[in-house]
Amino acid sequence: MRAILFPDRAVLRVTGEEAPKFLSGIVTNGVDALAPGDAVFTALLTPQGKIVVDFFAVAADPEEGGGFVIDAPAALAAELAKKLAFYKLRAKVEIAERPDLAVAIVLDKAPPEDTGLVFVDPRHAGLGWRVVLPREGLEAALTEAGASLVEADFWQGRRISLGIPEGGKDFVYGDTFPHEADMDRIGGVDFKKGCFIGQEVVSRVERRDVARKRVVPVAFADGAPEAGTEVKAGERALGFMGSSAGRRGLAMLRLDRADEAIKAGEPLKAGGVELQVVKPDWADFTFPGETETAA
């Protein structure tokens, strides 16, 4: 059992008798029916439908205060807390940052339940289990649970190989729609739950099936292009590179332009490095180079 520490994650608590109704009414995924210990991947959007911050919401046991534990990017945790406080109005909800708590990831098998708040990463089974536990004594607690610590790069390689985007690395917060970050395919949006901030725009994209851009996995022979490098086919801009590990990476691409280039035999390149798109197991849409929609 391998464990990875994530100092770039932060924890918030959303509590109060109206917490389920409040949170479910503003984020992209339903949380009001979660049983204690269940988690969803979700996001708070702008009214224009772009991602402010994506995060995990875990239903907490009533004996431990109820409400939700939020696992969010550390760089955006304060902003998320501020936004949630702005939207709560008169709702009976309390929002608090919890710097005393930390996030770790465990691979290979589930850690013991008494390690902390343990939940499966809802985006993809291959991403393992996430654990929220006290920051003080963090490493000792994981070691006692039977885990050996490995570098974060190991997990990032796993994430990239599965084609799972990460905000700030593979897409730009504040300038990306959920479909572009693949949230509609990795369990980040519930289109049947009812209203949420930005719903109208997101639902329109879903109904019309017009997600022109997406983060997709790419492969290359060697020499990973730097993040942010423009991806081109000839002189036509297709998008930009995100994160890379080994000979795999993620890139935000215009699907139609990439499709045209591949079918015309034009190589996709980023900084002189030729790229091959690689279809992940969660992609059930027509992928660049395919002739028909996958079943």
C-alpha positions as a Markdown table, in Angstrom:
| # | Residue | x | y | z |
|---|---|---|---|---|
| 1 | Met | 0.0 | 0.0 | 0.0 |
| 2 | Arg | 1.5 | 3.3 | -1.2 |
| 3 | Ala | 0.6 | 6.7 | 0.1 |
| 4 | Ile | 1.2 | 10.2 | -1.2 |
| 5 | Leu | 1.0 | 13.4 | 0.8 |
| 6 | Phe | -0.6 | 16.4 | -0.8 |
| 7 | Pro | 0.3 | 19.8 | 0.7 |
| 8 | Asp | -1.3 | 21.5 | -2.2 |
| 9 | Arg | -4.7 | 20.4 | -0.9 |
| 10 | Ala | -6.7 | 22.1 | 1.8 |
| 11 | Val | -9.8 | 21.1 | 3.9 |
| 12 | Leu | -13.0 | 23.1 | 4.6 |
| 13 | Arg | -16.0 | 22.2 | 6.6 |
| 14 | Val | -19.6 | 23.1 | 5.6 |
| 15 | Thr | -22.0 | 22.4 | 8.5 |
| 16 | Gly | -25.4 | 23.4 | 9.7 |
| 17 | Glu | -28.9 | 22.0 | 9.3 |
| 18 | Glu | -29.3 | 23.5 | 5.9 |
| 19 | Ala | -25.9 | 22.5 | 4.6 |
| 20 | Pro | -27.1 | 19.7 | 2.2 |
| 21 | Lys | -29.8 | 21.9 | 0.6 |
| 22 | Phe | -27.4 | 24.9 | 0.4 |
| 23 | Leu | -24.5 | 23.2 | -1.2 |
| 24 | Ser | -26.5 | 21.1 | -3.6 |
| 25 | Gly | -28.2 | 24.3 | -4.8 |
| 26 | Ile | -25.1 | 26.0 | -6.0 |
| 27 | Val | -22.6 | 23.3 | -7.1 |
| 28 | Thr | -22.6 | 21.0 | -10.2 |
| 29 | Asn | -23.2 | 17.8 | -8.4 |
| 30 | Gly | -25.9 | 16.7 | -6.0 |
| 31 | Val | -24.8 | 16.3 | -2.4 |
| 32 | Asp | -28.1 | 16.3 | -0.5 |
| 33 | Ala | -28.6 | 12.5 | -0.8 |
| 34 | Leu | -25.1 | 11.4 | 0.2 |
| 35 | Ala | -24.8 | 8.9 | 3.0 |
| 36 | Pro | -22.0 | 9.6 | 5.6 |
| 37 | Gly | -18.6 | 8.7 | 4.0 |
| 38 | Asp | -19.9 | 9.1 | 0.4 |
| 39 | Ala | -18.2 | 11.6 | -1.8 |
| 40 | Val | -18.7 | 13.4 | -5.1 |
| 41 | Phe | -16.5 | 15.4 | -7.4 |
| 42 | Thr | -18.0 | 18.8 | -8.1 |
| 43 | Ala | -17.4 | 22.4 | -8.8 |
| 44 | Leu | -18.5 | 25.9 | -8.1 |
| 45 | Leu | -19.0 | 27.9 | -11.4 |
| 46 | Thr | -19.4 | 31.5 | -12.4 |
| 47 | Pro | -22.8 | 32.5 | -13.6 |
| 48 | Gln | -21.4 | 32.2 | -17.1 |
| 49 | Gly | -20.7 | 28.5 | -16.4 |
| 50 | Lys | -16.9 | 28.6 | -16.0 |
| 51 | Ile | -15.1 | 26.7 | -13.3 |
| 52 | Val | -14.2 | 28.8 | -10.2 |
| 53 | Val | -12.8 | 25.8 | -8.3 |
| 54 | Asp | -13.4 | 22.1 | -8.5 |
| 55 | Phe | -13.3 | 20.0 | -5.3 |
| 56 | Phe | -14.5 | 16.9 | -3.5 |
| 57 | Ala | -17.4 | 17.0 | -1.1 |
| 58 | Val | -17.7 | 14.2 | 1.4 |
| 59 | Ala | -20.8 | 13.7 | 3.7 |
| 60 | Ala | -19.7 | 13.7 | 7.3 |
| 61 | Asp | -21.1 | 11.5 | 10.0 |
| 62 | Pro | -23.7 | 13.4 | 12.2 |
| 63 | Glu | -21.7 | 12.3 | 15.3 |
| 64 | Glu | -18.8 | 14.3 | 13.9 |
| 65 | Gly | -20.7 | 17.4 | 13.2 |
| 66 | Gly | -22.5 | 16.4 | 10.0 |
| 67 | Gly | -22.5 | 18.5 | 6.9 |
| 68 | Phe | -19.6 | 18.1 | 4.5 |
| 69 | Val | -15.8 | 17.9 | 4.4 |
| 70 | Ile | -14.4 | 19.7 | 1.4 |
| 71 | Asp | -11.1 | 18.6 | -0.2 |
| 72 | Ala | -10.0 | 21.6 | -2.4 |
| 73 | Pro | -6.9 | 23.1 | -4.0 |
| 74 | Ala | -5.0 | 24.9 | -1.3 |
| 75 | Ala | -4.4 | 27.9 | -3.5 |
| 76 | Leu | -8.2 | 28.4 | -3.9 |
| 77 | Ala | -9.5 | 27.3 | -0.5 |
| 78 | Ala | -9.8 | 30.8 | 0.9 |
| 79 | Glu | -11.6 | 32.0 | -2.3 |
| 80 | Leu | -13.9 | 29.0 | -2.1 |
| 81 | Ala | -14.8 | 29.7 | 1.5 |
| 82 | Lys | -15.4 | 33.4 | 0.6 |
| 83 | Lys | -17.7 | 32.4 | -2.3 |
| 84 | Leu | -19.7 | 29.9 | -0.2 |
| 85 | Ala | -20.1 | 32.6 | 2.5 |
| 86 | Phe | -21.4 | 35.0 | -0.2 |
| 87 | Tyr | -24.0 | 32.6 | -1.5 |
| 88 | Lys | -25.3 | 31.4 | 1.9 |
| 89 | Leu | -27.3 | 34.5 | 2.6 |
| 90 | Arg | -29.6 | 33.6 | 5.5 |
| 91 | Ala | -29.1 | 29.8 | 5.2 |
| 92 | Lys | -28.3 | 28.1 | 8.5 |
| 93 | Val | -24.8 | 27.1 | 7.4 |
| 94 | Glu | -21.3 | 27.5 | 8.8 |
| 95 | Ile | -18.2 | 27.5 | 6.6 |
| 96 | Ala | -14.8 | 27.1 | 8.1 |
| 97 | Glu | -11.3 | 26.5 | 6.8 |
| 98 | Arg | -9.5 | 23.7 | 8.6 |
| 99 | Pro | -5.8 | 24.1 | 8.5 |
| 100 | Asp | -5.4 | 21.4 | 11.1 |
| 101 | Leu | -6.5 | 18.8 | 8.5 |
| 102 | Ala | -4.6 | 17.4 | 5.6 |
| 103 | Val | -5.2 | 15.2 | 2.5 |
| 104 | Ala | -3.3 | 12.1 | 1.4 |
| 105 | Ile | -3.9 | 9.5 | -1.3 |
| 106 | Val | -3.5 | 5.8 | -0.9 |
| 107 | Leu | -3.1 | 3.4 | -3.8 |
| 108 | Asp | -3.2 | -0.4 | -4.1 |
| 109 | Lys | -5.8 | -1.1 | -1.4 |
| 110 | Ala | -8.2 | 0.7 | 0.9 |
| 111 | Pro | -6.5 | 2.0 | 4.1 |
| 112 | Pro | -8.0 | 1.0 | 7.5 |
| 113 | Glu | -11.2 | 3.0 | 8.3 |
| 114 | Asp | -9.7 | 4.4 | 11.5 |
| 115 | Thr | -6.9 | 6.1 | 9.4 |
| 116 | Gly | -9.1 | 9.1 | 8.9 |
| 117 | Leu | -12.0 | 10.1 | 6.6 |
| 118 | Val | -11.5 | 7.6 | 3.7 |
| 119 | Phe | -13.3 | 7.8 | 0.4 |
| 120 | Val | -12.7 | 6.4 | -3.1 |
| 121 | Asp | -11.7 | 9.1 | -5.7 |
| 122 | Pro | -15.1 | 9.4 | -7.5 |
| 123 | Arg | -13.5 | 10.4 | -10.8 |
| 124 | His | -11.8 | 7.1 | -11.7 |
| 125 | Ala | -11.2 | 3.8 | -9.7 |
| 126 | Gly | -7.6 | 3.9 | -10.7 |
| 127 | Leu | -6.9 | 7.0 | -8.7 |
| 128 | Gly | -7.2 | 5.2 | -5.4 |
| 129 | Trp | -8.5 | 6.4 | -2.0 |
| 130 | Arg | -8.3 | 9.9 | -0.6 |
| 131 | Val | -7.9 | 10.3 | 3.2 |
| 132 | Val | -8.6 | 13.4 | 5.3 |
| 133 | Leu | -6.8 | 13.2 | 8.6 |
| 134 | Pro | -5.0 | 15.5 | 11.2 |
| 135 | Arg | -2.0 | 17.3 | 9.8 |
| 136 | Glu | -0.1 | 16.8 | 12.9 |
| 137 | Gly | 1.4 | 13.3 | 12.9 |
| 138 | Leu | 0.2 | 12.8 | 9.3 |
| 139 | Glu | 3.2 | 10.7 | 8.1 |
| 140 | Ala | 3.2 | 8.6 | 11.3 |
| 141 | Ala | -0.5 | 7.8 | 11.0 |
| 142 | Leu | -0.1 | 6.6 | 7.4 |
| 143 | Thr | 2.9 | 4.5 | 8.3 |
| 144 | Glu | 1.0 | 3.0 | 11.2 |
| 145 | Ala | -1.8 | 2.2 | 8.8 |
| 146 | Gly | 0.7 | 0.1 | 6.7 |
| 147 | Ala | 1.4 | 2.6 | 4.0 |
| 148 | Ser | 4.8 | 3.4 | 2.5 |
| 149 | Leu | 5.2 | 7.0 | 1.3 |
| 150 | Val | 6.1 | 7.7 | -2.3 |
| 151 | Glu | 6.6 | 11.0 | -4.2 |
| 152 | Ala | 3.6 | 12.9 | -5.5 |
| 153 | Asp | 5.1 | 12.6 | -9.0 |
| 154 | Phe | 4.2 | 8.9 | -8.9 |
| 155 | Trp | 0.5 | 9.6 | -8.5 |
| 156 | Gln | 0.6 | 12.4 | -11.0 |
| 157 | Gly | 1.9 | 9.9 | -13.5 |
| 158 | Arg | -1.0 | 7.6 | -12.7 |
| 159 | Arg | -3.5 | 10.5 | -13.1 |
| 160 | Ile | -2.1 | 11.6 | -16.4 |
| 161 | Ser | -2.0 | 8.0 | -17.8 |
| 162 | Leu | -5.8 | 7.8 | -17.0 |
| 163 | Gly | -6.5 | 11.1 | -18.7 |
| 164 | Ile | -7.9 | 12.9 | -15.7 |
| 165 | Pro | -7.3 | 16.7 | -15.8 |
| 166 | Glu | -6.2 | 18.8 | -12.9 |
| 167 | Gly | -7.1 | 22.5 | -12.5 |
| 168 | Gly | -4.2 | 24.9 | -12.8 |
| 169 | Lys | -2.2 | 22.3 | -14.7 |
| 170 | Asp | -4.4 | 21.2 | -17.5 |
| 171 | Phe | -7.0 | 23.9 | -17.6 |
| 172 | Val | -7.3 | 27.5 | -16.4 |
| 173 | Tyr | -9.6 | 28.3 | -13.5 |
| 174 | Gly | -12.1 | 31.0 | -14.4 |
| 175 | Asp | -11.7 | 30.4 | -18.1 |
| 176 | Thr | -12.9 | 26.8 | -18.6 |
| 177 | Phe | -16.3 | 25.2 | -18.9 |
| 178 | Pro | -17.0 | 21.8 | -17.1 |
| 179 | His | -17.2 | 20.0 | -20.5 |
| 180 | Glu | -13.8 | 21.3 | -21.5 |
| 181 | Ala | -12.3 | 19.9 | -18.3 |
| 182 | Asp | -14.2 | 16.5 | -18.9 |
| 183 | Met | -16.2 | 16.9 | -15.7 |
| 184 | Asp | -19.3 | 15.7 | -17.6 |
| 185 | Arg | -17.5 | 12.4 | -18.3 |
| 186 | Ile | -15.7 | 11.8 | -14.9 |
| 187 | Gly | -18.7 | 12.3 | -12.6 |
| 188 | Gly | -18.4 | 16.0 | -11.9 |
| 189 | Val | -21.9 | 17.2 | -13.2 |
| 190 | Asp | -25.4 | 15.9 | -12.4 |
| 191 | Phe | -27.6 | 17.1 | -15.2 |
| 192 | Lys | -30.8 | 15.8 | -13.5 |
| 193 | Lys | -30.4 | 17.3 | -10.0 |
| 194 | Gly | -31.9 | 20.7 | -10.6 |
| 195 | Cys | -30.5 | 24.2 | -10.4 |
| 196 | Phe | -26.9 | 25.3 | -9.7 |
| 197 | Ile | -24.9 | 28.4 | -10.5 |
| 198 | Gly | -24.1 | 28.4 | -14.2 |
| 199 | Gln | -26.5 | 25.6 | -15.0 |
| 200 | Glu | -28.1 | 27.2 | -18.0 |
| 201 | Val | -24.9 | 27.5 | -20.0 |
| 202 | Val | -23.7 | 24.0 | -19.0 |
| 203 | Ser | -27.0 | 22.4 | -19.8 |
| 204 | Arg | -27.1 | 24.1 | -23.2 |
| 205 | Val | -23.7 | 22.7 | -24.0 |
| 206 | Glu | -24.9 | 19.2 | -23.0 |
| 207 | Arg | -28.1 | 19.4 | -25.0 |
| 208 | Arg | -26.4 | 20.6 | -28.1 |
| 209 | Asp | -23.4 | 18.4 | -27.7 |
| 210 | Val | -21.1 | 21.3 | -28.7 |
| 211 | Ala | -18.1 | 20.9 | -26.5 |
| 212 | Arg | -15.5 | 22.0 | -29.1 |
| 213 | Lys | -12.6 | 21.8 | -26.7 |
| 214 | Arg | -11.5 | 19.1 | -24.2 |
| 215 | Val | -8.5 | 18.0 | -22.3 |
| 216 | Val | -7.4 | 14.8 | -23.8 |
| 217 | Pro | -4.4 | 12.4 | -23.3 |
| 218 | Val | -1.5 | 12.6 | -25.7 |
| 219 | Ala | 1.6 | 10.4 | -26.1 |
| 220 | Phe | 5.0 | 11.4 | -27.5 |
| 221 | Ala | 8.3 | 9.5 | -28.1 |
| 222 | Asp | 10.4 | 11.5 | -25.7 |
| 223 | Gly | 11.2 | 15.0 | -24.5 |
| 224 | Ala | 7.9 | 16.2 | -23.0 |
| 225 | Pro | 6.7 | 19.6 | -24.2 |
| 226 | Glu | 6.6 | 22.2 | -21.5 |
| 227 | Ala | 3.2 | 23.0 | -20.0 |
| 228 | Gly | 1.6 | 25.9 | -21.9 |
| 229 | Thr | 3.3 | 25.1 | -25.2 |
| 230 | Glu | 1.0 | 25.7 | -28.1 |
| 231 | Val | -0.2 | 22.6 | -30.0 |
| 232 | Lys | -0.4 | 23.1 | -33.8 |
| 233 | Ala | -1.1 | 21.2 | -37.0 |
| 234 | Gly | 1.0 | 23.0 | -39.5 |
| 235 | Glu | 0.2 | 26.7 | -38.8 |
| 236 | Arg | -3.2 | 26.0 | -37.3 |
| 237 | Ala | -3.5 | 26.4 | -33.5 |
| 238 | Leu | -5.2 | 23.5 | -31.8 |
| 239 | Gly | -4.7 | 24.2 | -28.2 |
| 240 | Phe | -2.0 | 23.9 | -25.5 |
| 241 | Met | -0.1 | 21.3 | -23.5 |
| 242 | Gly | -0.9 | 20.7 | -19.9 |
| 243 | Ser | 0.9 | 18.4 | -17.5 |
| 244 | Ser | 3.2 | 15.5 | -18.5 |
| 245 | Ala | 4.8 | 12.4 | -17.0 |
| 246 | Gly | 7.1 | 10.1 | -18.8 |
| 247 | Arg | 5.9 | 9.8 | -22.4 |
| 248 | Arg | 2.3 | 10.8 | -21.7 |
| 249 | Gly | 0.7 | 14.1 | -21.2 |
| 250 | Leu | -2.6 | 16.0 | -21.3 |
| 251 | Ala | -3.5 | 18.7 | -23.8 |
| 252 | Met | -6.5 | 21.1 | -24.2 |
| 253 | Leu | -7.4 | 20.6 | -27.9 |
| 254 | Arg | -10.0 | 21.8 | -30.3 |
| 255 | Leu | -11.5 | 18.4 | -31.2 |
| 256 | Asp | -12.7 | 19.4 | -34.6 |
| 257 | Arg | -9.4 | 20.8 | -35.7 |
| 258 | Ala | -7.4 | 17.9 | -34.3 |
| 259 | Asp | -9.8 | 15.5 | -36.1 |
| 260 | Glu | -9.3 | 17.3 | -39.4 |
| 261 | Ala | -5.5 | 17.2 | -39.0 |
| 262 | Ile | -5.3 | 13.6 | -38.1 |
| 263 | Lys | -7.6 | 12.5 | -41.0 |
| 264 | Ala | -5.5 | 14.6 | -43.4 |
| 265 | Gly | -2.3 | 13.0 | -42.2 |
| 266 | Glu | -1.0 | 16.2 | -40.6 |
| 267 | Pro | 1.1 | 15.6 | -37.4 |
| 268 | Leu | 0.1 | 17.4 | -34.2 |
| 269 | Lys | 3.1 | 19.1 | -32.6 |
| 270 | Ala | 3.9 | 21.0 | -29.5 |
| 271 | Gly | 7.3 | 22.8 | -29.5 |
| 272 | Gly | 8.5 | 20.5 | -32.3 |
| 273 | Val | 7.4 | 17.3 | -30.4 |
| 274 | Glu | 5.0 | 15.2 | -32.3 |
| 275 | Leu | 1.9 | 14.1 | -30.4 |
| 276 | Gln | -0.5 | 11.2 | -30.7 |
| 277 | Val | -4.0 | 11.5 | -29.1 |
| 278 | Val | -4.8 | 8.5 | -26.9 |
| 279 | Lys | -8.4 | 7.7 | -26.1 |
| 280 | Pro | -9.0 | 7.1 | -22.4 |
| 281 | Asp | -11.4 | 4.5 | -21.1 |
| 282 | Trp | -14.0 | 7.1 | -19.9 |
| 283 | Ala | -14.4 | 8.8 | -23.3 |
| 284 | Asp | -17.6 | 7.8 | -24.9 |
| 285 | Phe | -17.7 | 10.7 | -27.4 |
| 286 | Thr | -16.2 | 10.7 | -30.9 |
| 287 | Phe | -12.5 | 11.1 | -30.5 |
| 288 | Pro | -10.2 | 12.9 | -33.0 |
| 289 | Gly | -9.4 | 10.5 | -35.8 |
| 290 | Glu | -12.4 | 8.2 | -35.3 |
| 291 | Thr | -15.1 | 7.9 | -38.0 |
| 292 | Glu | -18.1 | 7.3 | -35.7 |
| 293 | Thr | -19.3 | 7.8 | -32.1 |
| 294 | Ala | -18.1 | 5.0 | -29.8 |
| 295 | Ala | -20.9 | 2.9 | -28.3 |
